[in-house]
């Protein structure tokens, strides 16, 4: 669910309008009625993550949430490493004013 565009994009179906007010939130529906949402903080320079699961016990629910948190941390660490490598290489596109037509 993309709350900025107001469109829900299910993996197994067509896009649909949600009919909700715009908001800077991404909400992912996962298998087994689990979900994951991410949004920027309204007044701090940080990103907030939210997780939800449907399990038969609190212990199983907390275990599943811990797995989801570990997965998100891993993805963020990889992205951070990629950005650091890019910056270290100082790979920038040159600016040019001449175009061949």
Secondary structure, 3 states (H helix, E strand, C coil): CECCCCEECCCCCCCEECCCCCCCEEEEECHHHCEEEEEECCCCCCEEEEEECCCCCHHHHHHHHHHHHHHHHHHHHHHHHHHHHHHHHCCCCCCCCCCCC
